[in-house]
Amino acid sequence: MVKAFRNTAIAFTFVVVAGSNIIWNLLDDYVACCLAVAASVTAGFCVERAFINRSHREMIRRHGADWQAGSEQADL
């Protein structure tokens, strides 16, 4: 489910950025394509990070404030 939302966000962002350049002819086509790819990858990371943060909040809600992700626990 996360991959589907992430891929949808990536595709949507690419189409919006590239489409706006096609409509308004703001930049060279290659520069616009690179900008669209960079924006879509950034949007994908943001969507994926939002799902991770949501799952962390859910685990804290279910298991209490003492629950921590494995990378956040202190080595004993």
N, CA, C and O atoms as CSV, one atom per row, in Angstrom:
chain,resi,resn,atom,element,x,y,z
A,1,MET,N,N,0.821,-1.179,0.000
A,1,MET,CA,C,0.000,0.000,0.000
A,1,MET,C,C,0.876,1.258,0.000
A,1,MET,O,O,0.576,2.240,-0.679
A,2,VAL,N,N,1.952,1.207,0.767
A,2,VAL,CA,C,2.854,2.355,0.802
A,2,VAL,C,C,3.475,2.572,-0.574
A,2,VAL,O,O,3.593,3.708,-1.032
A,3,LYS,N,N,3.868,1.492,-1.228
A,3,LYS,CA,C,4.471,1.625,-2.557
A,3,LYS,C,C,3.481,2.210,-3.554
A,3,LYS,O,O,3.863,3.001,-4.417
A,4,ALA,N,N,2.222,1.830,-3.443
A,4,ALA,CA,C,1.219,2.358,-4.368
A,4,ALA,C,C,1.043,3.860,-4.180
A,4,ALA,O,O,0.997,4.603,-5.160
A,5,PHE,N,N,0.945,4.314,-2.932
A,5,PHE,CA,C,0.819,5.751,-2.676
A,5,PHE,C,C,2.074,6.496,-3.099
A,5,PHE,O,O,1.994,7.575,-3.686
A,6,ARG,N,N,3.242,5.916,-2.798
A,6,ARG,CA,C,4.500,6.564,-3.163
A,6,ARG,C,C,4.623,6.685,-4.676
A,6,ARG,O,O,4.977,7.747,-5.187
A,7,ASN,N,N,4.335,5.615,-5.388
A,7,ASN,CA,C,4.437,5.647,-6.845
A,7,ASN,C,C,3.423,6.595,-7.464
A,7,ASN,O,O,3.712,7.250,-8.466
A,8,THR,N,N,2.239,6.672,-6.874
A,8,THR,CA,C,1.233,7.619,-7.353
A,8,THR,C,C,1.707,9.050,-7.151
A,8,THR,O,O,1.550,9.890,-8.038
A,9,ALA,N,N,2.283,9.330,-5.992
A,9,ALA,CA,C,2.806,10.672,-5.725
A,9,ALA,C,C,3.944,11.018,-6.675
A,9,ALA,O,O,4.040,12.148,-7.154
A,10,ILE,N,N,4.800,10.049,-6.943
A,10,ILE,CA,C,5.916,10.273,-7.861
A,10,ILE,C,C,5.396,10.588,-9.264
A,10,ILE,O,O,5.835,11.552,-9.893
A,11,ALA,N,N,4.470,9.779,-9.746
A,11,ALA,CA,C,3.938,9.989,-11.095
A,11,ALA,C,C,3.183,11.316,-11.195
A,11,ALA,O,O,3.345,12.058,-12.164
A,12,PHE,N,N,2.367,11.607,-10.196
A,12,PHE,CA,C,1.592,12.843,-10.207
A,12,PHE,C,C,2.503,14.069,-10.192
A,12,PHE,O,O,2.283,15.021,-10.940
A,13,THR,N,N,3.522,14.041,-9.342
A,13,THR,CA,C,4.446,15.172,-9.258
A,13,THR,C,C,5.206,15.359,-10.566
A,13,THR,O,O,5.395,16.489,-11.017
A,14,PHE,N,N,5.642,14.265,-11.175
A,14,PHE,CA,C,6.353,14.362,-12.443
A,14,PHE,C,C,5.470,14.981,-13.518
A,14,PHE,O,O,5.903,15.864,-14.258
A,15,VAL,N,N,4.228,14.508,-13.598
A,15,VAL,CA,C,3.309,15.020,-14.614
A,15,VAL,C,C,3.015,16.508,-14.394
A,15,VAL,O,O,2.965,17.282,-15.349
A,16,VAL,N,N,2.823,16.899,-13.141
A,16,VAL,CA,C,2.529,18.310,-12.860
A,16,VAL,C,C,3.708,19.200,-13.216
A,16,VAL,O,O,3.533,20.224,-13.877
A,17,VAL,N,N,4.905,18.824,-12.786
A,17,VAL,CA,C,6.080,19.679,-13.056
A,17,VAL,C,C,6.413,19.698,-14.541
A,17,VAL,O,O,6.648,20.765,-15.107
A,18,ALA,N,N,6.435,18.540,-15.177
A,18,ALA,CA,C,6.748,18.497,-16.608
A,18,ALA,C,C,5.635,19.141,-17.430
A,18,ALA,O,O,5.903,19.838,-18.408
A,19,GLY,N,N,4.386,18.905,-17.030
A,19,GLY,CA,C,3.265,19.494,-17.755
A,19,GLY,C,C,3.227,21.003,-17.662
A,19,GLY,O,O,2.910,21.683,-18.638
A,20,SER,N,N,3.548,21.530,-16.494
A,20,SER,CA,C,3.554,22.990,-16.358
A,20,SER,C,C,4.646,23.606,-17.219
A,20,SER,O,O,4.467,24.705,-17.745
A,21,ASN,N,N,5.764,22.926,-17.371
A,21,ASN,CA,C,6.815,23.444,-18.243
A,21,ASN,C,C,6.378,23.385,-19.705
A,21,ASN,O,O,6.670,24.301,-20.474
A,22,ILE,N,N,5.689,22.329,-20.090
A,22,ILE,CA,C,5.238,22.213,-21.478
A,22,ILE,C,C,4.238,23.324,-21.799
A,22,ILE,O,O,4.276,23.920,-22.875
A,23,ILE,N,N,3.349,23.588,-20.849
A,23,ILE,CA,C,2.326,24.609,-21.082
A,23,ILE,C,C,2.937,26.001,-21.166
A,23,ILE,O,O,2.598,26.771,-22.064
A,24,TRP,N,N,3.827,26.330,-20.249
A,24,TRP,CA,C,4.343,27.699,-20.172
A,24,TRP,C,C,5.720,27.885,-20.821
A,24,TRP,O,O,6.204,29.013,-20.908
A,25,ASN,N,N,6.354,26.808,-21.275
A,25,ASN,CA,C,7.680,26.890,-21.904
A,25,ASN,C,C,8.663,27.692,-21.065
A,25,ASN,O,O,9.297,28.625,-21.558
A,26,LEU,N,N,8.786,27.325,-19.801
A,26,LEU,CA,C,9.643,28.064,-18.879
A,26,LEU,C,C,11.118,27.707,-19.037
A,26,LEU,O,O,11.970,28.596,-19.024
A,27,LEU,N,N,11.427,26.438,-19.183
A,27,LEU,CA,C,12.815,25.984,-19.204
A,27,LEU,C,C,13.077,25.132,-20.441
A,27,LEU,O,O,12.156,24.734,-21.154
A,28,ASP,N,N,14.346,24.868,-20.670
A,28,ASP,CA,C,14.730,23.909,-21.695
A,28,ASP,C,C,14.134,22.546,-21.321
A,28,ASP,O,O,13.974,22.249,-20.137
A,29,ASP,N,N,13.811,21.732,-22.303
A,29,ASP,CA,C,13.138,20.457,-22.044
A,29,ASP,C,C,13.963,19.520,-21.158
A,29,ASP,O,O,13.410,18.852,-20.284
A,30,TYR,N,N,15.274,19.464,-21.373
A,30,TYR,CA,C,16.114,18.582,-20.573
A,30,TYR,C,C,16.189,19.042,-19.117
A,30,TYR,O,O,16.149,18.222,-18.199
A,31,VAL,N,N,16.297,20.335,-18.915
A,31,VAL,CA,C,16.335,20.887,-17.564
A,31,VAL,C,C,15.000,20.647,-16.873
A,31,VAL,O,O,14.965,20.295,-15.694
A,32,ALA,N,N,13.914,20.832,-17.592
A,32,ALA,CA,C,12.585,20.611,-17.025
A,32,ALA,C,C,12.382,19.147,-16.651
A,32,ALA,O,O,11.775,18.842,-15.625
A,33,CYS,N,N,12.887,18.249,-17.480
A,33,CYS,CA,C,12.769,16.823,-17.176
A,33,CYS,C,C,13.569,16.468,-15.930
A,33,CYS,O,O,13.091,15.715,-15.082
A,34,CYS,N,N,14.764,16.992,-15.813
A,34,CYS,CA,C,15.579,16.742,-14.614
A,34,CYS,C,C,14.914,17.319,-13.374
A,34,CYS,O,O,14.904,16.687,-12.318
A,35,LEU,N,N,14.361,18.515,-13.503
A,35,LEU,CA,C,13.648,19.126,-12.387
A,35,LEU,C,C,12.430,18.300,-11.998
A,35,LEU,O,O,12.148,18.130,-10.812
A,36,ALA,N,N,11.711,17.790,-12.982
A,36,ALA,CA,C,10.535,16.958,-12.708
A,36,ALA,C,C,10.929,15.649,-12.031
A,36,ALA,O,O,10.237,15.192,-11.121
A,37,VAL,N,N,12.024,15.046,-12.461
A,37,VAL,CA,C,12.492,13.814,-11.826
A,37,VAL,C,C,12.912,14.081,-10.383
A,37,VAL,O,O,12.574,13.313,-9.482
A,38,ALA,N,N,13.641,15.162,-10.167
A,38,ALA,CA,C,14.071,15.498,-8.807
A,38,ALA,C,C,12.873,15.776,-7.906
A,38,ALA,O,O,12.843,15.324,-6.761
A,39,ALA,N,N,11.896,16.507,-8.404
A,39,ALA,CA,C,10.703,16.800,-7.605
A,39,ALA,C,C,9.905,15.542,-7.316
A,39,ALA,O,O,9.372,15.390,-6.217
A,40,SER,N,N,9.815,14.650,-8.272
A,40,SER,CA,C,9.043,13.423,-8.056
A,40,SER,C,C,9.731,12.485,-7.070
A,40,SER,O,O,9.063,11.843,-6.259
A,41,VAL,N,N,11.050,12.398,-7.131
A,41,VAL,CA,C,11.779,11.558,-6.168
A,41,VAL,C,C,11.638,12.132,-4.762
A,41,VAL,O,O,11.448,11.387,-3.801
A,42,THR,N,N,11.730,13.453,-4.642
A,42,THR,CA,C,11.549,14.098,-3.342
A,42,THR,C,C,10.150,13.851,-2.803
A,42,THR,O,O,9.986,13.569,-1.617
A,43,ALA,N,N,9.155,13.952,-3.645
A,43,ALA,CA,C,7.777,13.688,-3.219
A,43,ALA,C,C,7.619,12.237,-2.769
A,43,ALA,O,O,6.921,11.959,-1.794
A,44,GLY,N,N,8.264,11.319,-3.476
A,44,GLY,CA,C,8.207,9.909,-3.084
A,44,GLY,C,C,8.809,9.672,-1.713
A,44,GLY,O,O,8.238,8.945,-0.900
A,45,PHE,N,N,9.959,10.278,-1.449
A,45,PHE,CA,C,10.583,10.142,-0.134
A,45,PHE,C,C,9.718,10.740,0.965
A,45,PHE,O,O,9.613,10.176,2.054
A,46,CYS,N,N,9.096,11.883,0.681
A,46,CYS,CA,C,8.233,12.521,1.685
A,46,CYS,C,C,7.018,11.660,2.009
A,46,CYS,O,O,6.642,11.529,3.174
A,47,VAL,N,N,6.411,11.081,0.996
A,47,VAL,CA,C,5.250,10.209,1.224
A,47,VAL,C,C,5.663,8.985,2.025
A,47,VAL,O,O,4.978,8.600,2.972
A,48,GLU,N,N,6.776,8.374,1.652
A,48,GLU,CA,C,7.248,7.191,2.374
A,48,GLU,C,C,7.585,7.531,3.828
A,48,GLU,O,O,7.271,6.760,4.734
A,49,ARG,N,N,8.209,8.660,4.046
A,49,ARG,CA,C,8.555,9.082,5.414
A,49,ARG,C,C,7.307,9.361,6.238
A,49,ARG,O,O,7.280,9.085,7.437
A,50,ALA,N,N,6.284,9.901,5.611
A,50,ALA,CA,C,5.026,10.155,6.320
A,50,ALA,C,C,4.402,8.847,6.800
A,50,ALA,O,O,3.865,8.790,7.906
A,51,PHE,N,N,4.465,7.800,5.985
A,51,PHE,CA,C,3.935,6.507,6.405
A,51,PHE,C,C,4.756,5.918,7.544
A,51,PHE,O,O,4.199,5.306,8.455
A,52,ILE,N,N,6.066,6.095,7.503
A,52,ILE,CA,C,6.920,5.584,8.577
A,52,ILE,C,C,6.615,6.300,9.877
A,52,ILE,O,O,6.487,5.662,10.922
A,53,ASN,N,N,6.497,7.626,9.824
A,53,ASN,CA,C,6.175,8.388,11.038
A,53,ASN,C,C,4.808,8.006,11.582
A,53,ASN,O,O,4.617,7.934,12.796
A,54,ARG,N,N,3.865,7.764,10.695
A,54,ARG,CA,C,2.525,7.359,11.133
A,54,ARG,C,C,2.576,6.016,11.849
A,54,ARG,O,O,1.924,5.839,12.878
A,55,SER,N,N,3.340,5.076,11.321
A,55,SER,CA,C,3.436,3.768,11.975
A,55,SER,C,C,4.140,3.875,13.324
A,55,SER,O,O,3.784,3.161,14.261
A,56,HIS,N,N,5.135,4.759,13.435
A,56,HIS,CA,C,5.797,4.966,14.730
A,56,HIS,C,C,4.832,5.545,15.751
A,56,HIS,O,O,4.823,5.113,16.903
A,57,ARG,N,N,4.017,6.518,15.347
A,57,ARG,CA,C,3.025,7.079,16.259
A,57,ARG,C,C,2.014,6.024,16.693
A,57,ARG,O,O,1.598,5.994,17.851
A,58,GLU,N,N,1.619,5.160,15.763
A,58,GLU,CA,C,0.660,4.101,16.087
A,58,GLU,C,C,1.261,3.107,17.086
A,58,GLU,O,O,0.575,2.661,18.006
A,59,MET,N,N,2.526,2.764,16.908
A,59,MET,CA,C,3.173,1.851,17.856
A,59,MET,C,C,3.294,2.488,19.235
A,59,MET,O,O,3.105,1.810,20.244
A,60,ILE,N,N,3.601,3.765,19.291
A,60,ILE,CA,C,3.678,4.462,20.578
A,60,ILE,C,C,2.306,4.508,21.232
A,60,ILE,O,O,2.185,4.341,22.446
A,61,ARG,N,N,1.276,4.733,20.432
A,61,ARG,CA,C,-0.080,4.777,20.978
A,61,ARG,C,C,-0.493,3.414,21.524
A,61,ARG,O,O,-1.127,3.335,22.576
A,62,ARG,N,N,-0.143,2.358,20.830
A,62,ARG,CA,C,-0.546,1.013,21.258
A,62,ARG,C,C,0.301,0.455,22.394
A,62,ARG,O,O,-0.217,-0.211,23.291
A,63,HIS,N,N,1.596,0.726,22.358
A,63,HIS,CA,C,2.517,0.078,23.291
A,63,HIS,C,C,3.127,1.021,24.315
A,63,HIS,O,O,3.922,0.589,25.149
A,64,GLY,N,N,2.778,2.278,24.274
A,64,GLY,CA,C,3.276,3.218,25.267
A,64,GLY,C,C,4.497,3.975,24.798
A,64,GLY,O,O,5.084,3.680,23.757
A,65,ALA,N,N,4.859,4.955,25.596
A,65,ALA,CA,C,5.969,5.843,25.233
A,65,ALA,C,C,7.324,5.146,25.316
A,65,ALA,O,O,8.304,5.655,24.772
A,66,ASP,N,N,7.402,3.996,25.984
A,66,ASP,CA,C,8.677,3.288,26.103
A,66,ASP,C,C,9.061,2.564,24.820
A,66,ASP,O,O,10.217,2.173,24.655
A,67,TRP,N,N,8.105,2.380,23.905
A,67,TRP,CA,C,8.425,1.708,22.656
A,67,TRP,C,C,9.305,2.607,21.814
A,67,TRP,O,O,9.033,3.798,21.666
A,68,GLN,N,N,10.362,2.033,21.263
A,68,GLN,CA,C,11.241,2.761,20.357
A,68,GLN,C,C,11.575,1.864,19.184
A,68,GLN,O,O,11.587,0.639,19.298
A,69,ALA,N,N,11.844,2.488,18.069
A,69,ALA,CA,C,12.299,1.730,16.920
A,69,ALA,C,C,13.671,1.156,17.195
A,69,ALA,O,O,14.397,1.673,18.043
A,70,GLY,N,N,14.037,0.109,16.503
A,70,GLY,CA,C,15.299,-0.556,16.760
A,70,GLY,C,C,16.508,0.343,16.607
A,70,GLY,O,O,17.480,0.180,17.345
A,71,SER,N,N,16.487,1.276,15.691
A,71,SER,CA,C,17.628,2.154,15.484
A,71,SER,C,C,17.738,3.211,16.573
A,71,SER,O,O,18.798,3.809,16.757
A,72,GLU,N,N,16.638,3.445,17.301
A,72,GLU,CA,C,16.646,4.466,18.348
A,72,GLU,C,C,16.987,3.903,19.728
A,72,GLU,O,O,17.188,4.672,20.669
A,73,GLN,N,N,17.054,2.594,19.865
A,73,GLN,CA,C,17.354,1.991,21.156
A,73,GLN,C,C,18.845,2.069,21.433
A,73,GLN,O,O,19.676,1.970,20.530
A,74,ALA,N,N,19.154,2.245,22.691
A,74,ALA,CA,C,20.566,2.285,23.101
A,74,ALA,C,C,21.118,0.860,23.148
A,74,ALA,O,O,20.438,-0.066,23.590
A,75,ASP,N,N,22.348,0.701,22.690
A,75,ASP,CA,C,22.979,-0.612,22.736
A,75,ASP,C,C,23.333,-0.940,24.181
A,75,ASP,O,O,23.931,-0.135,24.894
A,76,LEU,N,N,22.949,-2.137,24.587
A,76,LEU,CA,C,23.239,-2.568,25.958
A,76,LEU,C,C,24.382,-3.543,25.988
A,76,LEU,O,O,24.764,-4.013,27.060
